[in-house]
């Protein structure tokens, strides 16, 4: 049986094994576990019951990750997306006074739209329309983004009213514990120790508990809580006047956030084909869209691929087993939600910094001596961390690519979809500014 599974997941071809894949899945879970606490904290402001959203978060992440691992066989984990959950709560439900049941209906319809476009091959066409140099810029930009988030979690970078950001207090225990964890992980990586990131996370967690620095509060959860949100969505209400734009935003942002994550993870894992295409792309997109539909049915906002999956890839994960292990851990987290907060940010922050730094390797694939390529790539690279959005960075890059090529008179008929994407991104930015 195990031999058959190894053949199905292509262990020999990918140069991996069960131990590596399990450690990688655990590493991805540890870097993503914060979503079990953060997503419910955001969605409860929209009126959803906290215990129910906690369970829905775990269940949708488990379903999406396992489906991705089994069907698409990629080490990509899924969970309710950050950013889209804030849009769901603070824009749709609070500012627009839309009931959460109706907002869930909009999420459901956006997922169905994803499935339809995937079946029609349109999402695949969009992916193929992106120049491969922008793929490299997205991967590197996400690396900066992840590292920036890690530095924030570590307390190395803090808000400043004069300069927006500044150096944090180095004497803060979270800061120096994070630095200890970072140096430990790097030292283990240099020595080619398998599971270096996981070892670092567990070591810092132990130090934090030993030093009495943990202030952990249990979070509610459990399967029974799902009855408060499961199948409570209002699809008919979401189709009502004025809500089609909400469905569009859920669809549009998830599409390009997902695109950026796919590029980053597959590139970091060395899974891109020679022509820069992504093998089994249909299955990846199917898993993502189906997870969003299921998430809306259980009671949470849009489910999407998580860029933290690169932590598992950095730990050696290459096959779908990594995602399956992460999904099984999320499933177990439904019953153990109160214990998710055991791992402190000081333990996961260095993992994000390390992974982010390693992702910058693809920056060398960009033709920096050519302005037509360099400027769009640069905008993509810097706007992802500076605007805190993968979609925004990709949007600026695509618009710049289109405008500069039109200005230079280098328009090609086969690039029509790229120019259409540029127009759609421009419309999105105008819509966001007007809102």
C-alpha positions in Angstrom: 0.0 0.0 0.0 2.7 2.5 1.0 4.6 1.7 -2.2 1.5 2.4 -4.3 1.1 5.7 -2.5 4.7 6.6 -3.0 4.3 6.0 -6.8 1.1 8.1 -6.8 2.7 11.0 -5.1 5.9 10.5 -7.2 8.3 10.3 -4.2 11.2 8.9 -6.2 10.8 11.6 -9.0 10.6 14.4 -6.4 13.4 13.0 -4.2 11.3 12.9 -1.0 10.1 10.4 1.6 7.5 10.0 4.3 9.5 11.5 7.1 10.3 14.7 5.1 6.7 15.1 3.9 5.3 14.7 7.4 7.8 17.2 8.9 7.0 19.6 6.1 3.3 19.3 6.7 3.8 20.0 10.4 6.0 23.0 9.6 3.4 24.4 7.2 0.7 23.9 9.9 2.7 25.6 12.6 3.2 28.7 10.4 -0.5 28.8 9.5 -2.0 27.9 12.8 -2.5 31.6 13.7 -5.4 31.6 11.3 -7.4 29.4 13.7 -7.3 32.4 16.1 -7.2 35.4 13.8 -9.9 34.5 11.3 -12.6 33.9 14.0 -11.5 37.2 15.7 -12.2 39.1 12.5 -15.4 37.4 11.4 -17.0 37.6 14.9 -17.2 41.4 14.3 -19.5 40.6 11.4 -21.9 38.8 13.8 -20.8 35.2 13.3 -20.6 33.1 16.5 -17.0 32.8 17.6 -17.1 29.0 18.4 -18.8 28.2 15.1 -16.3 30.3 13.0 -13.4 28.6 14.8 -14.7 25.2 13.8 -15.5 26.3 10.3 -12.0 27.8 9.9 -10.4 24.5 10.9 -12.8 22.3 8.8 -12.5 24.4 5.6 -8.7 24.5 5.9 -8.6 20.7 6.5 -10.9 20.0 3.5 -9.1 22.4 1.1 -5.6 21.2 2.1 -6.5 17.5 1.9 -8.3 18.0 -1.4 -5.3 19.8 -2.8 -2.9 17.1 -1.7 -5.0 14.2 -3.0 -6.3 15.6 -6.3 -3.5 18.1 -7.3 -0.7 16.4 -5.4 1.0 19.7 -4.5 2.4 20.8 -1.1 0.0 23.7 -1.0 -2.2 24.2 2.0 -5.4 26.2 2.0 -7.4 28.2 4.7 -9.7 31.2 4.9 -7.7 34.1 3.3 -6.4 37.1 5.2 -7.5 40.4 3.6 -10.7 38.8 2.2 -11.9 38.1 5.7 -11.4 41.7 6.6 -13.2 42.8 3.4 -16.1 40.4 4.3 -16.4 41.8 7.8 -15.6 45.5 7.7 -16.6 46.5 4.2 -19.5 44.1 3.3 -21.1 43.4 6.6 -20.4 46.5 8.7 -20.0 49.4 6.2 -22.6 48.1 3.7 -24.9 46.6 6.4 -25.1 43.3 4.6 -26.1 40.3 6.9 -23.3 37.8 7.3 -25.6 35.1 5.9 -25.9 37.1 2.7 -22.2 37.8 2.6 -21.6 34.0 2.9 -23.9 33.6 -0.1 -21.7 36.0 -2.1 -18.7 33.9 -1.2 -20.5 30.8 -2.3 -21.4 32.3 -5.7 -17.8 33.5 -6.2 -16.6 29.9 -5.6 -19.1 28.6 -8.1 -17.9 31.2 -10.6 -14.4 30.0 -10.0 -15.4 26.4 -10.8 -17.2 27.5 -14.0 -14.2 29.5 -15.2 -11.9 26.7 -14.4 -14.0 24.2 -16.3 -14.1 26.6 -19.3 -10.3 26.9 -19.2 -10.4 30.7 -18.6 -8.4 30.7 -15.4 -5.7 28.6 -17.1 -5.6 31.1 -19.9 -5.1 33.9 -17.4 -2.2 32.1 -15.8 -0.5 31.5 -19.2 -0.9 35.2 -20.2 1.4 36.4 -17.4 5.0 36.9 -18.6 7.4 34.5 -16.8 9.5 37.5 -15.6 6.5 38.6 -13.6 6.3 35.1 -12.1 9.9 35.6 -10.8 9.0 39.1 -9.5 5.8 37.8 -7.7 7.8 35.0 -6.1 10.5 37.4 -4.9 7.9 40.0 -3.8 6.1 37.4 -1.8 9.4 36.5 -0.2 9.8 40.1 0.9 6.2 40.1 2.0 6.6 37.0 4.1 9.9 38.3 5.6 8.2 41.6 6.4 5.3 39.8 8.2 7.8 37.7 10.1 9.7 40.9 11.2 6.5 42.4 12.4 5.6 39.3 14.3 9.1 39.3 15.8 8.8 42.9 16.9 11.8 43.8 14.8 9.7 46.2 12.7 7.1 48.4 14.4 4.8 51.2 13.4 6.1 54.8 13.5 3.8 57.9 13.0 6.6 59.8 11.2 8.2 57.2 9.0 5.5 54.5 8.9 7.9 51.9 10.1 10.8 51.8 12.5 13.1 49.4 14.3 11.5 47.7 17.4 12.9 47.4 20.9 15.7 44.9 20.7 15.4 44.3 24.4 11.9 42.9 23.9 12.0 39.1 24.7 10.0 38.4 21.5 12.7 40.1 19.4 15.7 38.4 20.8 13.9 35.0 21.0 13.0 35.4 17.3 16.6 36.3 16.4 17.8 33.2 18.4 15.3 31.1 16.4 16.4 32.6 13.1 20.1 32.0 13.7 19.4 28.4 14.9 17.3 27.7 11.8 20.0 29.1 9.5 22.7 27.1 11.2 20.7 23.9 10.8 20.0 24.8 7.2 23.7 25.3 6.5 24.4 21.8 8.0 21.6 20.4 5.7 19.6 19.2 8.7 16.1 18.0 7.6 13.3 19.8 9.4 15.5 22.7 10.4 12.6 25.1 10.5 10.4 22.8 12.6 13.3 22.2 15.0 13.8 26.0 15.4 10.0 26.6 15.9 9.9 23.9 18.7 13.1 25.1 20.3 11.9 28.7 20.6 8.5 27.5 21.8 10.2 25.6 24.6 12.4 28.6 25.5 9.4 30.9 25.6 7.5 28.6 28.0 10.6 28.0 30.2 11.1 31.8 30.5 7.4 32.3 31.5 6.8 34.6 28.5 3.7 32.9 27.3 0.3 34.4 28.0 -2.1 32.0 26.4 -5.9 32.2 26.4 -7.9 29.2 25.3 -10.1 29.6 22.2 -13.6 28.0 21.9 -14.4 25.4 19.3 -15.8 22.0 18.5 -17.8 20.2 15.9 -21.1 20.9 17.6 -20.6 24.6 17.2 -20.9 24.3 13.4 -24.6 24.1 13.7 -24.7 27.9 14.3 -23.3 28.7 10.8 -23.4 25.6 8.6 -25.7 26.0 5.6 -27.0 29.4 7.0 -25.9 31.3 3.9 -28.4 33.3 1.9 -27.7 32.8 -1.8 -30.9 34.5 -3.0 -30.1 37.6 -1.0 -26.6 37.7 -2.5 -28.0 37.8 -6.0 -30.0 40.8 -5.1 -29.5 44.3 -6.4 -26.1 45.9 -5.5 -24.4 42.7 -4.4 -23.0 41.5 -7.7 -20.0 43.9 -7.2 -19.3 42.1 -3.9 -19.2 38.7 -5.6 -16.9 40.2 -8.2 -14.5 41.5 -5.6 -14.4 38.2 -3.8 -13.7 36.4 -7.1 -11.2 38.9 -8.5 -9.0 39.3 -5.4 -9.0 35.6 -4.7 -8.1 34.9 -8.3 -4.9 37.0 -8.3 -3.9 36.3 -4.7 -4.2 32.6 -5.6 -2.2 33.1 -8.7 0.7 34.8 -6.8 0.7 32.0 -4.2 0.8 29.2 -6.8 3.7 30.8 -8.6 5.6 31.4 -5.4 5.2 27.9 -4.0 5.7 25.9 -7.2 8.7 28.0 -8.1 10.3 27.6 -4.7 9.7 23.9 -4.8 11.1 23.6 -8.3 7.8 22.2 -9.7 7.4 24.6 -12.6 7.7 23.0 -16.1 10.5 24.0 -18.5 8.1 26.4 -20.3 7.2 28.1 -17.0 3.8 26.4 -16.9 2.4 24.7 -13.8 1.6 21.0 -14.2 -1.8 19.7 -13.2 -3.0 23.3 -13.1 -6.7 22.4 -13.6 -6.6 20.2 -10.5 -5.0 23.0 -8.4 -7.7 25.5 -9.4 -10.5 22.9 -8.9 -9.3 22.3 -5.3 -9.1 26.0 -4.6 -12.6 26.8 -6.0 -14.2 23.8 -4.3 -12.6 24.7 -0.9 -14.2 28.2 -1.2 -17.6 26.7 -1.9 -17.3 24.3 1.1 -16.0 27.1 3.3 -19.0 29.2 2.6 -21.3 26.3 3.4 -19.6 25.7 6.8 -19.5 29.4 7.7 -16.3 31.2 6.8 -15.1 33.7 4.2 -13.1 32.8 1.0 -10.7 29.9 1.3 -7.5 30.3 -0.7 -4.0 28.9 -1.1 -1.6 30.0 1.6 1.8 31.5 0.9 3.0 30.0 4.2 3.1 26.7 2.3 6.5 27.9 1.3 7.7 27.1 4.9 6.8 23.5 4.3 8.5 23.5 0.9 11.6 25.0 2.6 11.5 22.1 5.0 11.7 19.7 2.1 8.0 19.1 1.2 7.5 18.4 -2.5 4.4 16.2 -2.8 0.7 16.3 -1.9 1.4 14.4 1.3 2.7 17.7 2.8 -0.7 19.3 2.2 -2.6 16.2 3.4 -0.6 16.2 6.7 -1.4 19.9 7.2 -5.0 19.3 6.5 -5.2 16.4 9.0 -3.6 18.7 11.6 -6.3 21.3 10.9 -8.9 18.6 11.3 -7.5 17.7 14.7 -7.4 21.4 15.6 -11.2 21.5 15.7 -11.1 19.5 18.9 -7.9 21.0 20.1 -8.6 24.7 19.2 -7.9 25.9 22.7 -4.3 24.6 22.4 -3.5 26.3 19.0 -2.0 29.3 20.8 0.7 27.2 22.5 3.2 28.2 19.7 4.2 31.8 20.2 4.8 34.3 17.4 8.5 34.4 18.5 8.7 30.8 17.2 7.0 31.2 13.9 8.4 34.7 13.0 11.9 33.5 12.3 10.5 30.7 10.0 8.8 33.4 7.9 11.9 35.5 7.8 14.0 32.6 6.7 11.6 31.4 4.1 11.1 34.9 2.7 14.9 35.4 2.3 15.2 32.1 0.4 12.4 33.0 -2.0 14.5 36.0 -3.3 16.6 33.5 -5.3 14.3 33.9 -8.3 15.1 37.6 -8.6 18.2 36.7 -10.7 15.9 35.4 -13.5 14.6 38.9 -14.2 16.4 40.8 -17.1 17.2 43.9 -15.0 19.1 45.6 -17.9 15.9 45.8 -20.0 13.6 48.7 -18.8 10.5 47.0 -20.4 11.0 44.1 -18.1 12.8 45.7 -15.1 10.2 48.4 -14.3 7.1 46.2 -14.2 9.1 43.5 -12.3 10.3 46.1 -9.8 6.8 47.5 -9.2 5.5 43.9 -8.7 8.4 43.2 -6.3 8.0 46.2 -4.1 4.2 46.8 -4.2 3.4 43.3 -2.8 5.0 44.1 0.7 4.4 47.8 0.6 0.6 47.5 0.0 0.3 44.2 1.9 -1.3 42.6 -1.0 -0.2 40.0 -3.6 -3.0 41.1 -5.9 -2.0 44.8 -5.8 1.6 44.0 -6.6 0.7 41.8 -9.5 -1.8 44.4 -10.7 0.8 47.2 -10.8 3.2 44.9 -12.6 0.7 43.9 -15.3 -0.5 47.4 -15.9 3.1 48.7 -16.2 4.0 45.8 -18.5 1.0 46.6 -20.8 1.5 50.4 -20.8 5.3 50.3 -21.4 4.9 47.8 -24.3 2.2 49.9 -25.9 4.4 53.0 -25.5 7.3 51.2 -27.1 5.2 49.9 -30.0 5.8 46.3 -29.1 2.2 45.1 -29.1 1.6 41.5 -30.0 -1.8 40.0 -30.9 -1.2 36.9 -28.8 -0.9 39.1 -25.7 -4.5 40.4 -25.9 -5.4 38.7 -22.6 -2.6 40.4 -20.8 -3.9 43.8 -21.9 -7.4 42.8 -20.9 -6.0 41.9 -17.4 -4.4 45.3 -17.3 -7.7 47.0 -17.9 -9.5 44.9 -15.3 -6.8 45.6 -12.7 -7.0 49.3 -13.5 -10.8 49.1 -13.1 -10.3 47.3 -9.8 -7.9 50.0 -8.5 -10.4 52.8 -9.5 -13.2 50.9 -7.8 -11.2 50.4 -4.6 -10.3 54.2 -4.6 -13.9 55.1 -5.1 -15.0 52.9 -2.2 
